[in-house]
Amino acid sequence: MPLKHSTETLLIVVLGILFFITGAILDILPSLPEGTVLWGVAWAGSVAYPLLLYPVLKERRADYPFRVLHFVPMGMLLLWLILEIASFYRPEVTFAVLWYTWGWSAGVVTIGFAALIGFSWHVLRQRTLRVAVLTLLFISFVTLGAMGEFVPVRSSVLGVFSEVALLANVLKLSPLVEDEAMNEKNLIASDDYEEEAWRMRLRRMERREDRIIVASSSRSTEPPLVREPQKNVLITRDTPVEYGDKAEPPPNLTSSGMMGGMDILGVMMIAGYCGMVHRRMKRVCSL
């Protein structure tokens, strides 16, 4: 049974709302490792929804591009994770993360809405209603995303995580915060969430730089590899060189060739001669 027009319209609107929510989550996600749990929850939801819905869409013979669009939120979260992991090894990638999450991840969400609106415009079924609802959702998203750059929503979330980290430091449960406590400038937390968020980001960048310095210093302090001299190397000289191993002659040469079997050959010749004489004597006696 084909997918009904009203059901497909409802799924399109729900997918647009999921784009909206995923962009907002990407903006408020703390950087790794603080945001690992929140990212895992969002990732599980973005994977479970399309996987549970895919058999129904396949049975109802939904369009293939429409099925693929349900995996876009999962791809958005996965791209954020890749950028965060890359920033651990290359600190300059942190700026790419900031651009990616700017305005509730406005860039990637805009691409998702454009693909969804293009699909709705191409299918023709309830095209006007679908495009109107998606356009309204996108305008709301852009407005709230731009406002989110001036309203400290993300910094409030980061402030909650910083308070939890400080509490774990008091209880001696967080080795990460204990490492930060070694530095005196990181002991006192700021009351301003925005300032504390930037402090946490700077601390992470310092830790990454320290890891890079330690790795480079460890490579520089390693003893140079001493290569063993290669054997059997051909060296060009003016005088001819004889190749092959030369061995000293043994003190006593062993017998070899025909000289060693002359006694055996003499015995065999005598035996043959005796046999021939015996045979002729028998012939003479028989006559």
Secondary structure, DSSP 4 states (H G I P E B T S, - for coil): -PPPHHHHHHHHHHHHHHHHHHHHHHHHPPPTTTTHHHHHHHHHHHHHHHHHHHHHHHHTT--HHHHHHTTHHHHHHHHHHHHHHHHHH-TTHHHHHHHHTHHHHHHHHHHHHHHHHHHHHHH-TTHHHHHHHHHHHHHHHHHHHHHHTTTTHHHHHHHHHHHHHHHHHHTT--HHHHHHHTSGGGSSPPS-HHHHHHHHHHHHHHHHHHHHHHHHHHHHHSPPP-PPPPSS-----SS----S---PPPSSPPP-GGGGGHHHHHHHHHHHHHHHHHHHHHHHHH-
